[in-house]
Amino acid sequence: MTEVLAIIPARGGSKGIPRKNIRDFSGYPLIAWSIAAAQKSEMVTRVIVSTDDEEIAAVARQWGAETPFLRPAEFAQDKTTDLPVFVHALEWLAQNEDYHPDVVVQLRPTSPIRPKGLVDDAVRILLQHPEADSVRGVVPAGQNPHKMWRLPQGGNGPMVNLLSVDGIDEPYNAPRQILPDVYWQTGHIDAIRPAAILAGSMSGKTVYPLLIDPDFTVDIDNLRDWARYEWLVASGGLEMVTPGRAKRPMPKKLDLLVLDFDGVLTDNRVWVDETGREMVAANRGDSPLMGRLKQSGTDVVILSSEENPVVTARAKKMKVDVIQGIGMDGKAEVLKNLLESRTIDPARVAYVGNDYNDLPCFELIGWAVAVADARPEVLRAADYVTSKPGGHGAVREVVELILQSIR
C-alpha cells in the first residue's frame, strides 16, 4: 500500500488577515477546506496539520486532522519558507514514529476551493512517472511573461525583455496567439517525493504539471479576496470539495420561497414598551419585488415560531401568506404538511433561515439559504449565504437572485 501523507501548513501569526487559518470561510474554518480535500481523497492515508498555534491545532483536530507535534517557533516566522516546515515534519515523524511516507501532499489553506478528485489526480501522476520528483498544480497564466520587461537598476536606461523566444525577434510585439503557452503555479496542490524534500527542495528538478480549471484559481491574501471567493463558493456553480454536505445549486424552477421571520425579515431585535407591545425593525426593500416573484410562479410563505400581531402586519404589507405560532421545534413538521397540502415538490422549494430551529427545514427542501449573520451551524448547512444580514436586505437579495435566474 502506498503511504500518502497530506501536510497542511498553518502558522498562527498571519499579519494580512489575523487568525485567517481558523477564520470562518463560507461557514467553515478556512483550514477545514484543506482538511476536507485530504479526507475525501481516495489515496491520502494520513492528514497532519503543521502549526505552532494551540488554537489552530485544536480546530484542526475538530475537523479530523492529526496534530502530533507543534511546529517550533523558528519555523513559523513571517519569512519562513515551506521547506524547513516540511523537513521538520518528516524528520519528527521518522524519529518519533518510524513513519516514512511514499508521497507527501501539500495543501495550502489559502487555496481552499479545489475541484473534486484534484488530490488523487496529483498523486496518480506522480506514481505513474517514476522519474518525477513532484507534481504541481498549474493554470494558464493571466499575464504573458513574453510581454514583460526588466528595468535597469535605478530605472534609468533601456528596458530588456524578460523572455526571448526562438524564431520570434520581438516577442513583446508579437500577437499573443503565436507566443508559447505559459502557466502559473497555484497553491492548490503539490505532490512530492519525500526524498526531494529531505534533499533540500520542495519540488526537485523534475516537476510534472497538473492542469487545473482556471475558474478554481483562488489565493486569499486580503479581506477583498475573502469576500470575492466566498461569493464564488456560493454562486460560482463550481463542483468543489467542501467540508460538509456538498452545496446544492438553486433549482431551475422554484415553486415556493419560505421565509423565517425573526432574524431574516427582521434584524432579530425587538422593542418592548411598558404595556408589553412589541415592535421590530424590518427592511422596506424586501417588499417591492414580492409581486414580481409571485407572478413568475414562485409563491412566498412566512413561517414564524411566535404568534404576534407584528408578524401578521408585516406579512399583510408584503402581500404574502404567513403561518405563525408554530413553536421553536415545530417548523419542520409544519413545513412538511404545507408542502403535502399544496402538492409541492420539496426539491423546488427554497428556505431562508438564521437559527437552530431552521436546520430541520433545510433538510426537507431543495435549496437552503442562510442570512449573513446566521448561527455558524446554519451557515455551514446552507447552500447559499447572503451577503447582507437579516433585516438589512437579505430577503431582497434572495428574491433578486431568483428573478435573475429565470430571465
ROGU-918764 format. One record per residue (C-alpha): x, y, z; residue number from 0; residue in one letter. Coordinates in nm, 3 decimals. Layout:
<pts>
+---------+---------+---------+------+------+
:      px :      py :      pz : resi : resn :
+---------+---------+---------+------+------+
:       X :       Y :       Z :  NUM :    A :
...
+---------+---------+---------+------+------+
</pts>
This chain:
<pts>
+---------+---------+---------+------+------+
:      px :      py :      pz : resi : resn :
+---------+---------+---------+------+------+
:   0.000 :   0.000 :   0.000 :    0 :    M :
:   0.130 :   0.344 :  -0.095 :    1 :    T :
:   0.153 :   0.569 :   0.209 :    2 :    E :
:   0.038 :   0.921 :   0.115 :    3 :    V :
:   0.076 :   1.190 :   0.379 :    4 :    L :
:  -0.110 :   1.520 :   0.344 :    5 :    A :
:   0.053 :   1.808 :   0.531 :    6 :    I :
:  -0.136 :   2.132 :   0.580 :    7 :    I :
:   0.090 :   2.419 :   0.694 :    8 :    P :
:  -0.095 :   2.669 :   0.914 :    9 :    A :
:   0.102 :   2.904 :   1.134 :   10 :    R :
:  -0.069 :   3.130 :   1.383 :   11 :    G :
:   0.097 :   3.464 :   1.314 :   12 :    G :
:  -0.076 :   3.580 :   0.996 :   13 :    S :
:  -0.039 :   3.957 :   0.953 :   14 :    K :
:  -0.257 :   4.026 :   0.647 :   15 :    G :
:  -0.569 :   3.860 :   0.790 :   16 :    I :
:  -0.526 :   3.790 :   1.162 :   17 :    P :
:  -0.612 :   3.432 :   1.261 :   18 :    R :
:  -0.704 :   3.362 :   0.899 :   19 :    K :
:  -0.648 :   2.986 :   0.916 :   20 :    N :
:  -0.940 :   2.945 :   1.158 :   21 :    I :
:  -1.147 :   3.241 :   1.041 :   22 :    R :
:  -1.490 :   3.147 :   0.906 :   23 :    D :
:  -1.488 :   3.099 :   0.527 :   24 :    F :
:  -1.832 :   3.023 :   0.383 :   25 :    S :
:  -1.947 :   2.862 :   0.706 :   26 :    G :
:  -1.633 :   2.666 :   0.796 :   27 :    Y :
:  -1.289 :   2.748 :   0.939 :   28 :    P :
:  -1.058 :   2.817 :   0.645 :   29 :    L :
:  -0.831 :   2.526 :   0.737 :   30 :    I :
:  -1.128 :   2.285 :   0.729 :   31 :    A :
:  -1.145 :   2.317 :   0.349 :   32 :    W :
:  -0.793 :   2.178 :   0.306 :   33 :    S :
:  -0.852 :   1.907 :   0.565 :   34 :    I :
:  -1.165 :   1.804 :   0.373 :   35 :    A :
:  -0.968 :   1.787 :   0.046 :   36 :    A :
:  -0.733 :   1.537 :   0.209 :   37 :    A :
:  -1.003 :   1.340 :   0.388 :   38 :    Q :
:  -1.215 :   1.296 :   0.076 :   39 :    K :
:  -0.918 :   1.173 :  -0.127 :   40 :    S :
:  -0.913 :   0.800 :  -0.206 :   41 :    E :
:  -0.534 :   0.789 :  -0.190 :   42 :    M :
:  -0.436 :   1.001 :   0.112 :   43 :    V :
:  -0.373 :   0.775 :   0.411 :   44 :    T :
:  -0.288 :   1.033 :   0.677 :   45 :    R :
:  -0.366 :   1.403 :   0.733 :   46 :    V :
:  -0.146 :   1.624 :   0.951 :   47 :    I :
:  -0.160 :   1.996 :   1.024 :   48 :    V :
:   0.176 :   2.158 :   1.098 :   49 :    S :
:   0.117 :   2.458 :   1.322 :   50 :    T :
:   0.282 :   2.650 :   1.601 :   51 :    D :
:  -0.055 :   2.754 :   1.744 :   52 :    D :
:  -0.256 :   2.558 :   2.005 :   53 :    E :
:  -0.589 :   2.705 :   1.894 :   54 :    E :
:  -0.529 :   2.617 :   1.529 :   55 :    I :
:  -0.425 :   2.267 :   1.639 :   56 :    A :
:  -0.749 :   2.226 :   1.835 :   57 :    A :
:  -0.963 :   2.337 :   1.540 :   58 :    V :
:  -0.769 :   2.106 :   1.308 :   59 :    A :
:  -0.841 :   1.811 :   1.535 :   60 :    R :
:  -1.210 :   1.901 :   1.546 :   61 :    Q :
:  -1.218 :   1.865 :   1.168 :   62 :    W :
:  -1.036 :   1.533 :   1.167 :   63 :    G :
:  -0.668 :   1.614 :   1.115 :   64 :    A :
:  -0.382 :   1.498 :   1.336 :   65 :    E :
:  -0.151 :   1.739 :   1.516 :   66 :    T :
:   0.118 :   1.506 :   1.656 :   67 :    P :
:   0.355 :   1.797 :   1.719 :   68 :    F :
:   0.360 :   2.175 :   1.747 :   69 :    L :
:   0.590 :   2.338 :   1.497 :   70 :    R :
:   0.895 :   2.507 :   1.658 :   71 :    P :
:   0.878 :   2.888 :   1.663 :   72 :    A :
:   1.183 :   2.922 :   1.436 :   73 :    E :
:   0.983 :   2.754 :   1.158 :   74 :    F :
:   0.681 :   2.982 :   1.199 :   75 :    A :
:   0.821 :   3.327 :   1.118 :   76 :    Q :
:   0.688 :   3.573 :   0.860 :   77 :    D :
:   0.964 :   3.482 :   0.614 :   78 :    K :
:   0.976 :   3.108 :   0.683 :   79 :    T :
:   0.959 :   2.911 :   0.359 :   80 :    T :
:   0.782 :   2.579 :   0.310 :   81 :    D :
:   1.100 :   2.369 :   0.305 :   82 :    L :
:   1.202 :   2.380 :   0.675 :   83 :    P :
:   0.839 :   2.321 :   0.776 :   84 :    V :
:   0.820 :   2.001 :   0.571 :   85 :    F :
:   1.169 :   1.882 :   0.662 :   86 :    V :
:   1.077 :   1.924 :   1.030 :   87 :    H :
:   0.754 :   1.727 :   0.986 :   88 :    A :
:   0.920 :   1.439 :   0.802 :   89 :    L :
:   1.213 :   1.420 :   1.043 :   90 :    E :
:   0.987 :   1.436 :   1.350 :   91 :    W :
:   0.765 :   1.156 :   1.217 :   92 :    L :
:   1.066 :   0.943 :   1.127 :   93 :    A :
:   1.234 :   0.990 :   1.464 :   94 :    Q :
:   0.926 :   0.965 :   1.686 :   95 :    N :
:   0.704 :   0.720 :   1.498 :   96 :    E :
:   0.934 :   0.550 :   1.248 :   97 :    D :
:   0.689 :   0.676 :   0.987 :   98 :    Y :
:   0.816 :   0.717 :   0.628 :   99 :    H :
:   0.553 :   0.815 :   0.368 :  100 :    P :
:   0.596 :   0.738 :  -0.002 :  101 :    D :
:   0.432 :   1.064 :  -0.112 :  102 :    V :
:   0.382 :   1.399 :   0.060 :  103 :    V :
:   0.091 :   1.619 :  -0.046 :  104 :    V :
:   0.095 :   1.987 :   0.040 :  105 :    Q :
:  -0.245 :   2.156 :   0.077 :  106 :    L :
:  -0.223 :   2.528 :   0.149 :  107 :    R :
:  -0.520 :   2.668 :   0.344 :  108 :    P :
:  -0.517 :   2.991 :   0.138 :  109 :    T :
:  -0.633 :   2.799 :  -0.173 :  110 :    S :
:  -0.948 :   2.641 :  -0.026 :  111 :    P :
:  -1.156 :   2.595 :  -0.342 :  112 :    I :
:  -1.046 :   2.270 :  -0.506 :  113 :    R :
:  -1.214 :   2.058 :  -0.774 :  114 :    P :
:  -1.319 :   1.710 :  -0.676 :  115 :    K :
:  -1.051 :   1.449 :  -0.746 :  116 :    G :
:  -0.767 :   1.701 :  -0.754 :  117 :    L :
:  -0.558 :   1.539 :  -0.480 :  118 :    V :
:  -0.589 :   1.191 :  -0.627 :  119 :    D :
:  -0.506 :   1.317 :  -0.975 :  120 :    D :
:  -0.181 :   1.471 :  -0.848 :  121 :    A :
:  -0.077 :   1.157 :  -0.660 :  122 :    V :
:  -0.154 :   0.931 :  -0.957 :  123 :    R :
:   0.055 :   1.142 :  -1.196 :  124 :    I :
:   0.349 :   1.124 :  -0.955 :  125 :    L :
:   0.319 :   0.747 :  -0.914 :  126 :    L :
:   0.281 :   0.693 :  -1.288 :  127 :    Q :
:   0.611 :   0.870 :  -1.357 :  128 :    H :
:   0.898 :   0.721 :  -1.152 :  129 :    P :
:   1.131 :   0.989 :  -1.288 :  130 :    E :
:   0.914 :   1.268 :  -1.143 :  131 :    A :
:   1.019 :   1.438 :  -0.822 :  132 :    D :
:   0.688 :   1.620 :  -0.782 :  133 :    S :
:   0.359 :   1.725 :  -0.937 :  134 :    V :
:   0.244 :   2.084 :  -0.910 :  135 :    R :
:  -0.096 :   2.236 :  -0.988 :  136 :    G :
:  -0.092 :   2.500 :  -1.264 :  137 :    V :
:  -0.340 :   2.718 :  -1.451 :  138 :    V :
:  -0.299 :   2.919 :  -1.772 :  139 :    P :
:  -0.117 :   3.241 :  -1.680 :  140 :    A :
:  -0.333 :   3.552 :  -1.674 :  141 :    G :
:  -0.044 :   3.768 :  -1.798 :  142 :    Q :
:   0.202 :   3.662 :  -2.068 :  143 :    N :
:   0.562 :   3.698 :  -1.943 :  144 :    P :
:   0.687 :   3.732 :  -2.302 :  145 :    H :
:   0.540 :   4.082 :  -2.291 :  146 :    K :
:   0.713 :   4.169 :  -1.963 :  147 :    M :
:   1.028 :   4.374 :  -1.912 :  148 :    W :
:   1.321 :   4.412 :  -1.678 :  149 :    R :
:   1.436 :   4.764 :  -1.589 :  150 :    L :
:   1.798 :   4.857 :  -1.533 :  151 :    P :
:   1.893 :   4.931 :  -1.175 :  152 :    Q :
:   1.760 :   5.273 :  -1.082 :  153 :    G :
:   1.522 :   5.271 :  -1.377 :  154 :    G :
:   1.747 :   5.482 :  -1.598 :  155 :    N :
:   1.828 :   5.326 :  -1.935 :  156 :    G :
:   1.669 :   5.094 :  -2.188 :  157 :    P :
:   1.448 :   4.804 :  -2.081 :  158 :    M :
:   1.531 :   4.442 :  -2.153 :  159 :    V :
:   1.257 :   4.195 :  -2.244 :  160 :    N :
:   1.208 :   3.931 :  -1.977 :  161 :    L :
:   1.198 :   3.626 :  -2.204 :  162 :    L :
:   1.321 :   3.550 :  -2.553 :  163 :    S :
:   1.153 :   3.312 :  -2.799 :  164 :    V :
:   1.332 :   3.113 :  -3.065 :  165 :    D :
:   1.224 :   3.234 :  -3.409 :  166 :    G :
:   1.049 :   3.548 :  -3.282 :  167 :    I :
:   1.277 :   3.851 :  -3.276 :  168 :    D :
:   1.047 :   4.078 :  -3.076 :  169 :    E :
:   0.806 :   3.865 :  -2.870 :  170 :    P :
:   0.679 :   4.175 :  -2.688 :  171 :    Y :
:   0.539 :   4.299 :  -3.022 :  172 :    N :
:   0.407 :   3.960 :  -3.136 :  173 :    A :
:   0.041 :   3.858 :  -3.121 :  174 :    P :
:  -0.041 :   3.650 :  -2.816 :  175 :    R :
:  -0.164 :   3.364 :  -3.035 :  176 :    Q :
:   0.184 :   3.282 :  -3.172 :  177 :    I :
:   0.365 :   3.301 :  -2.837 :  178 :    L :
:   0.426 :   2.986 :  -2.631 :  179 :    P :
:   0.159 :   2.894 :  -2.379 :  180 :    D :
:   0.267 :   2.969 :  -2.023 :  181 :    V :
:   0.128 :   2.852 :  -1.689 :  182 :    Y :
:   0.120 :   2.985 :  -1.335 :  183 :    W :
:   0.162 :   2.758 :  -1.034 :  184 :    Q :
:  -0.122 :   2.775 :  -0.785 :  185 :    T :
:  -0.135 :   2.690 :  -0.416 :  186 :    G :
:  -0.396 :   2.417 :  -0.458 :  187 :    H :
:  -0.177 :   2.108 :  -0.463 :  188 :    I :
:   0.179 :   1.977 :  -0.462 :  189 :    D :
:   0.252 :   1.604 :  -0.457 :  190 :    A :
:   0.619 :   1.549 :  -0.371 :  191 :    I :
:   0.853 :   1.258 :  -0.312 :  192 :    R :
:   0.989 :   1.287 :   0.044 :  193 :    P :
:   1.344 :   1.225 :  -0.085 :  194 :    A :
:   1.329 :   1.555 :  -0.276 :  195 :    A :
:   1.224 :   1.743 :   0.037 :  196 :    I :
:   1.493 :   1.584 :   0.255 :  197 :    L :
:   1.749 :   1.663 :  -0.016 :  198 :    A :
:   1.662 :   2.032 :   0.013 :  199 :    G :
:   1.385 :   2.109 :  -0.239 :  200 :    S :
:   1.006 :   2.139 :  -0.230 :  201 :    M :
:   0.988 :   2.025 :  -0.591 :  202 :    S :
:   1.306 :   1.851 :  -0.704 :  203 :    G :
:   1.427 :   1.901 :  -1.059 :  204 :    K :
:   1.163 :   1.701 :  -1.247 :  205 :    T :
:   0.824 :   1.863 :  -1.193 :  206 :    V :
:   0.514 :   1.733 :  -1.372 :  207 :    Y :
:   0.207 :   1.954 :  -1.424 :  208 :    P :
:  -0.149 :   1.902 :  -1.311 :  209 :    L :
:  -0.360 :   2.142 :  -1.517 :  210 :    L :
:  -0.642 :   2.294 :  -1.308 :  211 :    I :
:  -0.953 :   2.468 :  -1.438 :  212 :    D :
:  -0.872 :   2.840 :  -1.407 :  213 :    P :
:  -1.215 :   2.901 :  -1.253 :  214 :    D :
:  -1.069 :   2.749 :  -0.936 :  215 :    F :
:  -0.781 :   2.999 :  -0.923 :  216 :    T :
:  -0.801 :   3.120 :  -0.564 :  217 :    V :
:  -0.532 :   3.258 :  -0.337 :  218 :    D :
:  -0.654 :   3.452 :  -0.034 :  219 :    I :
:  -0.423 :   3.736 :   0.067 :  220 :    D :
:  -0.660 :   4.003 :   0.198 :  221 :    N :
:  -1.021 :   4.065 :   0.302 :  222 :    L :
:  -1.121 :   4.170 :  -0.051 :  223 :    R :
:  -1.008 :   3.828 :  -0.171 :  224 :    D :
:  -1.203 :   3.672 :   0.114 :  225 :    W :
:  -1.534 :   3.832 :   0.013 :  226 :    A :
:  -1.480 :   3.761 :  -0.357 :  227 :    R :
:  -1.410 :   3.393 :  -0.305 :  228 :    Y :
:  -1.695 :   3.343 :  -0.059 :  229 :    E :
:  -1.917 :   3.469 :  -0.341 :  230 :    W :
:  -1.751 :   3.216 :  -0.572 :  231 :    L :
:  -1.834 :   2.934 :  -0.329 :  232 :    V :
:  -2.195 :   3.048 :  -0.302 :  233 :    A :
:  -2.269 :   3.147 :  -0.661 :  234 :    S :
:  -1.992 :   3.023 :  -0.887 :  235 :    G :
:  -2.154 :   2.690 :  -0.969 :  236 :    G :
:  -1.826 :   2.502 :  -0.920 :  237 :    L :
:  -1.810 :   2.132 :  -0.833 :  238 :    E :
:  -1.574 :   2.161 :  -0.538 :  239 :    M :
:  -1.466 :   1.972 :  -0.229 :  240 :    V :
:  -1.641 :   2.114 :   0.078 :  241 :    T :
:  -1.604 :   2.032 :   0.449 :  242 :    P :
:  -1.972 :   1.949 :   0.488 :  243 :    G :
:  -2.253 :   1.845 :   0.260 :  244 :    R :
:  -2.197 :   1.948 :  -0.100 :  245 :    A :
:  -2.360 :   2.283 :  -0.179 :  246 :    K :
:  -2.667 :   2.243 :  -0.396 :  247 :    R :
:  -2.734 :   2.490 :  -0.677 :  248 :    P :
:  -3.053 :   2.691 :  -0.686 :  249 :    M :
:  -3.324 :   2.481 :  -0.855 :  250 :    P :
:  -3.402 :   2.593 :  -1.209 :  251 :    K :
:  -3.766 :   2.628 :  -1.110 :  252 :    K :
:  -3.879 :   2.734 :  -0.762 :  253 :    L :
:  -4.243 :   2.688 :  -0.668 :  254 :    D :
:  -4.213 :   2.822 :  -0.313 :  255 :    L :
:  -3.990 :   3.053 :  -0.110 :  256 :    L :
:  -4.025 :   3.002 :   0.266 :  257 :    V :
:  -3.901 :   3.277 :   0.497 :  258 :    L :
:  -3.828 :   3.266 :   0.867 :  259 :    D :
:  -3.936 :   3.589 :   1.037 :  260 :    F :
:  -3.713 :   3.686 :   1.332 :  261 :    D :
:  -3.356 :   3.737 :   1.217 :  262 :    G :
:  -3.443 :   3.705 :   0.848 :  263 :    V :
:  -3.713 :   3.961 :   0.774 :  264 :    L :
:  -3.602 :   4.148 :   1.088 :  265 :    T :
:  -3.262 :   4.222 :   1.239 :  266 :    D :
:  -3.356 :   3.998 :   1.536 :  267 :    N :
:  -3.403 :   4.289 :   1.776 :  268 :    R :
:  -3.732 :   4.370 :   1.946 :  269 :    V :
:  -3.853 :   4.685 :   2.119 :  270 :    W :
:  -4.099 :   4.631 :   2.408 :  271 :    V :
:  -4.294 :   4.916 :   2.566 :  272 :    D :
:  -4.433 :   4.925 :   2.919 :  273 :    E :
:  -4.756 :   4.758 :   2.806 :  274 :    T :
:  -4.570 :   4.466 :   2.652 :  275 :    G :
:  -4.638 :   4.575 :   2.293 :  276 :    R :
:  -4.356 :   4.469 :   2.064 :  277 :    E :
:  -4.201 :   4.640 :   1.764 :  278 :    M :
:  -3.935 :   4.508 :   1.528 :  279 :    V :
:  -3.713 :   4.653 :   1.258 :  280 :    A :
:  -3.765 :   4.528 :   0.902 :  281 :    A :
:  -3.634 :   4.639 :   0.563 :  282 :    N :
:  -3.872 :   4.815 :   0.324 :  283 :    R :
:  -3.665 :   4.688 :   0.033 :  284 :    G :
:  -3.778 :   4.331 :   0.097 :  285 :    D :
:  -4.135 :   4.404 :  -0.015 :  286 :    S :
:  -4.144 :   4.561 :  -0.365 :  287 :    P :
:  -4.033 :   4.255 :  -0.563 :  288 :    L :
:  -4.269 :   4.008 :  -0.396 :  289 :    M :
:  -4.539 :   4.072 :  -0.655 :  290 :    G :
:  -4.298 :   4.006 :  -0.942 :  291 :    R :
:  -4.176 :   3.692 :  -0.773 :  292 :    L :
:  -4.527 :   3.551 :  -0.738 :  293 :    K :
:  -4.610 :   3.649 :  -1.096 :  294 :    Q :
:  -4.306 :   3.447 :  -1.208 :  295 :    S :
:  -4.454 :   3.137 :  -1.044 :  296 :    G :
:  -4.281 :   3.136 :  -0.705 :  297 :    T :
:  -4.516 :   3.167 :  -0.409 :  298 :    D :
:  -4.397 :   3.303 :  -0.072 :  299 :    V :
:  -4.480 :   3.193 :   0.282 :  300 :    V :
:  -4.352 :   3.324 :   0.617 :  301 :    I :
:  -4.308 :   3.071 :   0.898 :  302 :    L :
:  -4.281 :   3.222 :   1.246 :  303 :    S :
:  -4.225 :   3.041 :   1.573 :  304 :    S :
:  -4.416 :   3.304 :   1.770 :  305 :    E :
:  -4.766 :   3.434 :   1.719 :  306 :    E :
:  -4.751 :   3.811 :   1.717 :  307 :    N :
:  -4.956 :   4.090 :   1.554 :  308 :    P :
:  -4.633 :   4.238 :   1.417 :  309 :    V :
:  -4.578 :   3.923 :   1.208 :  310 :    V :
:  -4.932 :   3.944 :   1.072 :  311 :    T :
:  -4.889 :   4.313 :   0.990 :  312 :    A :
:  -4.562 :   4.261 :   0.808 :  313 :    R :
:  -4.697 :   3.969 :   0.605 :  314 :    A :
:  -5.002 :   4.175 :   0.507 :  315 :    K :
:  -4.778 :   4.462 :   0.398 :  316 :    K :
:  -4.570 :   4.224 :   0.185 :  317 :    M :
:  -4.887 :   4.053 :   0.050 :  318 :    K :
:  -4.760 :   3.704 :   0.138 :  319 :    V :
:  -4.902 :   3.415 :   0.336 :  320 :    D :
:  -4.796 :   3.355 :   0.694 :  321 :    V :
:  -4.811 :   3.063 :   0.937 :  322 :    I :
:  -4.724 :   3.157 :   1.294 :  323 :    Q :
:  -4.737 :   3.033 :   1.650 :  324 :    G :
:  -4.554 :   2.718 :   1.544 :  325 :    I :
:  -4.323 :   2.694 :   1.844 :  326 :    G :
:  -3.947 :   2.655 :   1.842 :  327 :    M :
:  -3.947 :   2.287 :   1.745 :  328 :    D :
:  -4.245 :   2.265 :   1.514 :  329 :    G :
:  -4.129 :   2.431 :   1.194 :  330 :    K :
:  -4.017 :   2.121 :   1.009 :  331 :    A :
:  -4.346 :   1.939 :   1.069 :  332 :    E :
:  -4.548 :   2.244 :   0.964 :  333 :    V :
:  -4.335 :   2.283 :   0.651 :  334 :    L :
:  -4.375 :   1.917 :   0.561 :  335 :    K :
:  -4.753 :   1.940 :   0.599 :  336 :    N :
:  -4.760 :   2.262 :   0.395 :  337 :    L :
:  -4.578 :   2.101 :   0.103 :  338 :    L :
:  -4.803 :   1.796 :   0.114 :  339 :    E :
:  -5.123 :   2.002 :   0.127 :  340 :    S :
:  -5.015 :   2.214 :  -0.169 :  341 :    R :
:  -4.865 :   1.917 :  -0.356 :  342 :    T :
:  -4.532 :   2.096 :  -0.394 :  343 :    I :
:  -4.216 :   1.908 :  -0.484 :  344 :    D :
:  -3.970 :   1.977 :  -0.196 :  345 :    P :
:  -3.684 :   1.991 :  -0.448 :  346 :    A :
:  -3.845 :   2.307 :  -0.589 :  347 :    R :
:  -3.859 :   2.490 :  -0.255 :  348 :    V :
:  -3.615 :   2.743 :  -0.106 :  349 :    A :
:  -3.596 :   2.821 :   0.266 :  350 :    Y :
:  -3.425 :   3.123 :   0.426 :  351 :    V :
:  -3.327 :   3.090 :   0.792 :  352 :    G :
:  -3.084 :   3.201 :   1.059 :  353 :    N :
:  -3.111 :   2.986 :   1.373 :  354 :    D :
:  -3.104 :   2.631 :   1.510 :  355 :    Y :
:  -3.476 :   2.568 :   1.460 :  356 :    N :
:  -3.437 :   2.633 :   1.087 :  357 :    D :
:  -3.191 :   2.346 :   1.039 :  358 :    L :
:  -3.453 :   2.067 :   1.023 :  359 :    P :
:  -3.629 :   2.265 :   0.748 :  360 :    C :
:  -3.305 :   2.280 :   0.546 :  361 :    F :
:  -3.315 :   1.901 :   0.523 :  362 :    E :
:  -3.665 :   1.898 :   0.373 :  363 :    L :
:  -3.620 :   2.130 :   0.076 :  364 :    I :
:  -3.407 :   2.174 :  -0.236 :  365 :    G :
:  -3.219 :   2.496 :  -0.164 :  366 :    W :
:  -3.125 :   2.621 :   0.184 :  367 :    A :
:  -3.027 :   2.985 :   0.237 :  368 :    V :
:  -2.872 :   3.145 :   0.545 :  369 :    A :
:  -2.854 :   3.517 :   0.608 :  370 :    V :
:  -2.505 :   3.657 :   0.659 :  371 :    A :
:  -2.535 :   3.686 :   1.039 :  372 :    D :
:  -2.691 :   3.342 :   1.093 :  373 :    A :
:  -2.563 :   3.097 :   1.353 :  374 :    R :
:  -2.237 :   2.926 :   1.245 :  375 :    P :
:  -2.415 :   2.590 :   1.229 :  376 :    E :
:  -2.674 :   2.738 :   0.993 :  377 :    V :
:  -2.407 :   2.898 :   0.774 :  378 :    L :
:  -2.237 :   2.561 :   0.741 :  379 :    R :
:  -2.558 :   2.382 :   0.648 :  380 :    A :
:  -2.672 :   2.638 :   0.390 :  381 :    A :
:  -2.635 :   2.602 :   0.015 :  382 :    D :
:  -2.615 :   2.979 :  -0.018 :  383 :    Y :
:  -2.520 :   3.255 :   0.228 :  384 :    V :
:  -2.642 :   3.607 :   0.160 :  385 :    T :
:  -2.401 :   3.898 :   0.162 :  386 :    S :
:  -2.645 :   4.100 :   0.376 :  387 :    K :
:  -2.758 :   4.026 :   0.732 :  388 :    P :
:  -3.115 :   3.958 :   0.833 :  389 :    G :
:  -3.339 :   4.265 :   0.835 :  390 :    G :
:  -3.092 :   4.455 :   0.616 :  391 :    H :
:  -3.189 :   4.341 :   0.268 :  392 :    G :
:  -3.104 :   3.971 :   0.284 :  393 :    A :
:  -3.451 :   3.868 :   0.164 :  394 :    V :
:  -3.442 :   4.112 :  -0.127 :  395 :    R :
:  -3.101 :   3.970 :  -0.223 :  396 :    E :
:  -3.252 :   3.622 :  -0.242 :  397 :    V :
:  -3.557 :   3.740 :  -0.438 :  398 :    V :
:  -3.338 :   3.925 :  -0.689 :  399 :    E :
:  -3.125 :   3.613 :  -0.729 :  400 :    L :
:  -3.433 :   3.404 :  -0.804 :  401 :    I :
:  -3.569 :   3.658 :  -1.053 :  402 :    L :
:  -3.233 :   3.685 :  -1.230 :  403 :    Q :
:  -3.221 :   3.306 :  -1.271 :  404 :    S :
:  -3.549 :   3.299 :  -1.464 :  405 :    I :
:  -3.484 :   3.588 :  -1.701 :  406 :    R :
+---------+---------+---------+------+------+
</pts>
